[in-house]
Structures are given as structure tokens and as C-alpha cells.
Amino acid sequence: MTDVQSQVQKAIDELVETGAERGLQVAVYKDGEQLVDAVAGVADPETGRPVTTDTPFFSYSIGKGVAATVVHVLAERGVLDYDTQISELWPEFGAYGKERATIRHALSQSAGVPGLPDGLTVEDLCDWEKMCAIVADEEPWWEPGEKVGYHAITWGYIVGEIIRRATGKPIPEVLQEEVADPLGVADELFFAVPASEQGRLAQLEDAPGSEEMFGELSEDSPILKLGPDLKAEHVNRADVRSANILAGGTVTARAVARMYAALLGEVDGVRLISPERLREVSAVAISGEDQIFGFPTTWGLGYSIGQFMSNAQETQHVFGVGGIGGSYAYADKATGTTFALMKNWLTADFGTVEQVGGIVTRAVAES
């Protein structure tokens, strides 16, 4: 294990040198101790500003794992319960038969409201009250809890409003108090990013072909009903960076890897949830054919179960969330290891994660 840092550093340096990546961060924890904290490349190609270990990256759905963790810490303190109906906290959400939807359904991608109306813009996504009103007034696509389908954008408003209603506090404040401050990463874990911090962020770029992640889509594809397409040019904007869009998050690799490590056990004396709650949130809550993408999927409470789609069945001891563009963060209960990779060159696959994650997996297995 002593050379896993150098192995990862060599790999990511080569990825940047060959042009396969622009800027990368990788962090690994094992049994609460940091093993890897590696960076390569540039955070801003225009200025040449390098990636550092404290450069935050907007990392799309990585933020879902962060928001889910906030919910679990609140549950640990008795602020909320997974089987509470969402409409008890947020009465408007109960419209059109959604009153049976619970916090558990919201976390496990089974609440039944994955889509958004046509015509919404990226600017609309920045308007919290407007988006929550739209989501609350939607008809469910299925009976909550009966099917599973990726709530790409709506998940953030549902879970975020649950957090806001349960605590009566602004969402960034809850993130800071419950997770970021205890772990010492308050300047590396964000939803809405303060204007004073935005100059530190990595600039994202859409790699050629990144829009081909889903291939050719028919006009009636449910993927087209998920909401506005949030491209790199959008998330580089100040208004988007300043908004609470909890379907995504702005993080460093080391902050997210540290967070997952504090779910598995203690990190510098901090453990976010009990072993019993860890077992519950990382167990299979629902599995089946994803109603959006059409492939088999398995979810716990806020986290995807299985390391990668290709070997998800064999790795159900792994939980985490990957983001469009190729970032990924996960925890492995079998080895006590957590892994996070952030990148600003948005690609259509997780090839870099699989390559670098494979180095870490082999190193752990050989130790």
C-alpha cells in the first residue's frame, strides 16, 4: 500500500499528458486514514491555473451522495425518519396521489417524479421556490415505491426541500453544520457556492462526444423529459454556481472521500452515523429496470449500490454515486476503503474512474 499514492499520481499525470484529461483530483481513505491525495493538470485552461487538492469541482450527481449523507445525519439525530411521508413536511407535495411518497422513496429514486415540464431553462433551475412548486404539482409517473427510475434533477429539489422543511434552515447552513464543519472541510463541500469562493473552482469543459452518452434518442425517450441539459458552459456561470441545485454538488475529491470514510467509521474522531444506520442506508432499498434508462439498477438510500454497472451484482458491498461527465465517489464496506475522483473534462464514460479505481482496488487487495 505504501506506493499507491505514487501509482495513482503516475496514472493521472499520464492521462493529462496524453490529452485524455484536463485536470484531475483523486483521494482515497482506508480505515479512516488518507492514503491518496493526488492532483494533475489545470483547473482553468485559459489561465493555466493548476489543480490543487483544495480546488472544488462541480461534479454533477456526486452531490446526491452528499445530500443523502446530510439526511442520514439528521435521521441519526432524530430530526426526521425515512418512513415519514414527504407531504407531512411539505404538504404541497401530496398533490395527485403523491401523499404516499416517503423520504425513503425520495432517497431511493422511487418517488415517481423523475421528469420536468417542457420549456424549463437553466435559469429556472436556479429558482428554488419555482422548481419546488413545479415538482410538488407534478403527477407521478408510477405509484411511489413501486418502481425505480433516475430522478436526475428533481431528486435535488425533493431531498433539498425535505432538509429545509425538517430543519427550518437554509440548505448550505445544514450541510455546513451537520457534515462539512465536523469533518473540517467547510471550504471544500458546497451546494450553493458563495461568490467569495467561486474564483477557486475548476472550469469545466464538455469533451467532444460527451453528448453521446445516451446515443441516439427517440423523440419520446424519457431521458428527454428529465429537464434542462446542464452543460459545462452553464455550471461555469456565477448564477448557477450560486444556486442550490442538489442534484449536483461542488466538492473536492478529498472532502468527499473523507465524508464516505466517516460513514464507514471514525475519521479523526468523527463518525457521521452509527454502524446500524450504515447497514440500513447502504443495503438494497429497491432494484429493477430503471424507468428512464431501461437498464437494471439498484439503489440504497441515496446511493447507488455496486461499484460499476458492469459488475454491480458482484460488488454490492460498494455504495456511492457517479456523475455525468465521469466523476465518481464511493465507499467499499468490504475493505474499509473510500475513493473519489473529480475531473473537469466532461466525458461520456467512466473510463478514467475505472482505470484509476482499478489501481486502488489492486493495491488494497495486495496489501
Beta strands, then each sheet from edge to edge (+ up, - down):
strand 1: 23-30
strand 2: 33-44
strand 3: 49-50
strand 4: 57-58
strand 5: 189-190
strand 6: 205-206
strand 7: 250-251
strand 8: 286-289
strand 9: 296-299
strand 10: 304-305
strand 11: 318-323
strand 12: 327-332
strand 13: 337-343
strand 14: 345-346
sheet 1: 3+ 2- 1+ 13- 12+ 11- 10+
sheet 2: 4+ 7- 5+
sheet 3: 6+ 14+
sheet 4: 8+ 9-
end
